[in-house]
Amino acid sequence: MHHQLPRKSLGVLLVVVLSLIGCTEWTYHRLNDPSRDVWQKPQGVVEKLSIARGSRVADLGAGGGYFTWHLAKAVGARGTVYAIDIEERAINMIFKEMVTRGTPNVRPVRAEPHDPRLPEPVDLVFSCDTYHYINDRVAYFRSLASSLRPGGRVAILDFHPRRFMFSLFGHRIEKEEVRREMEDAGYLLVDDYDLIDRQHFQIFAKSDG
Ligand SMILES: C[S@@+](CC[C@H](N)C(=O)[O-])C[C@H]1O[C@@H](n2cnc3c(N)ncnc32)[C@H](O)[C@@H]1O
C-alpha cells in the first residue's frame, strides 16, 4: 500500500530536524519573515522596554537580527546595539543587513556559549527565544551582572511550553523557571508583561541595585 505523508507533517518534520541541527540560514530567514510581526508585536515589545536614546543594548542570541533593527531605532544614532550570537551564520547575516540598512549603531559580536563577550557594560540585555538554549544559566547570568551599567536590566522573552513537540525538544521554558533561575543568579523581577500569547516577557534588575 502506498502512504503519503501530509504536507503539514512534512513541514513539522523539517522544522524538528532543523531545530536539532541548530539554526541554519533558512531558519533565520524564517524568523525574519514579516508575517511574524502579527503575533510577535516587536514594536509593542520595544515600547515596553522603555529604552532611552543613547542607550547601550545587547541583543543576546540576535539570530538573523529580527529584534536588532527595532532596538537600533530605539537607541538612536548615539546609542549602540551589540548583536550577540554564537553562530557565524547569524553574525554574517547581520553584517550584510547592516550594510543594506546603513545602521552604524549596530555591532555584531561572535559570542562563546558560556560568555557573551560584551565589549563594554550595557543598560539592557534583551533576549528573545534564546534563554532556553543557554547552559548553566544561573552561572551565566550571575556573571553577566558585571556587564550591566548601574540601573541595568535584563529582558527575557521565551515560549510557554504549551506545544508537546517543542517541549519534547526543549525549545520551551516555564516562566516561573526563568524567574527562579534569575533570582538564584542575583536578580529581581521588575516587570512581567502579558503582551504576547505564545511567550512570557519578564524584565529583571540586579537585586543589589
Ligand atoms: C531561535 S534563535 C532566536 C533569534 C532572535 N532572537 C529572534 O527572536 O529571531 C536563537 C538564537 O540564539 C543563539 N544562541 C544560542 N545559544 C546562545 C548563547 N549561549 N549565546 C548567544 N547566542 C546563543 C542561536 O545561535 C540562535 O541564533
The ligand as a Tripos MOL2 file, in Angstrom:
@<TRIPOS>MOLECULE
LIG
   27    29     1     0     0
SMALL
NO_CHARGES

@<TRIPOS>ATOM
      1 C1         15.6780   30.8190   17.9600 C.3       1 LIG1
      2 S1         17.0040   31.9210   17.6410 S.3       1 LIG1
      3 C2         16.2570   33.4930   18.0800 C.3       1 LIG1
      4 C3         16.8370   34.6130   17.2890 C.3       1 LIG1
      5 C4         16.2370   36.0050   17.5550 C.3       1 LIG1
      6 N1         16.4130   36.4060   18.9380 N.3       1 LIG1
      7 C5         14.7830   36.0790   17.1820 C.2       1 LIG1
      8 O1         13.9250   36.2500   18.0690 O.co2     1 LIG1
      9 O2         14.5000   35.9530   15.9740 O.co2     1 LIG1
     10 C6         18.1110   31.6370   18.9990 C.3       1 LIG1
     11 C7         19.4880   32.2070   18.7480 C.3       1 LIG1
     12 O3         20.2650   32.1060   19.9580 O.3       1 LIG1
     13 C8         21.5960   31.7850   19.6280 C.3       1 LIG1
     14 N2         22.2380   31.2290   20.8150 N.ar      1 LIG1
     15 C9         22.0860   30.0160   21.3740 C.ar      1 LIG1
     16 N3         22.8490   29.8980   22.4850 N.ar      1 LIG1
     17 C10        23.4740   31.0870   22.6470 C.ar      1 LIG1
     18 C11        24.4120   31.5900   23.6050 C.ar      1 LIG1
     19 N4         24.8350   30.8480   24.6250 N.pl3     1 LIG1
     20 N5         24.8590   32.8660   23.4680 N.ar      1 LIG1
     21 C12        24.4320   33.6340   22.4280 C.ar      1 LIG1
     22 N6         23.5500   33.1920   21.4690 N.ar      1 LIG1
     23 C13        23.0850   31.9430   21.5850 C.ar      1 LIG1
     24 C14        21.4460   30.8170   18.4720 C.3       1 LIG1
     25 O4         22.6200   30.7230   17.7030 O.3       1 LIG1
     26 C15        20.2880   31.4630   17.6990 C.3       1 LIG1
     27 O5         20.7360   32.3580   16.7120 O.3       1 LIG1
@<TRIPOS>BOND
     1     1     2 1
     2     2     3 1
     3     2    10 1
     4     3     4 1
     5     4     5 1
     6     5     6 1
     7     5     7 1
     8     7     8 2
     9     7     9 1
    10    10    11 1
    11    11    12 1
    12    11    26 1
    13    12    13 1
    14    13    14 1
    15    13    24 1
    16    14    15 ar
    17    14    23 ar
    18    15    16 ar
    19    16    17 ar
    20    17    18 ar
    21    17    23 ar
    22    18    19 1
    23    18    20 ar
    24    20    21 ar
    25    21    22 ar
    26    22    23 ar
    27    24    25 1
    28    24    26 1
    29    26    27 1
@<TRIPOS>SUBSTRUCTURE
     1 LIG1         1 GROUP 0 **** ****
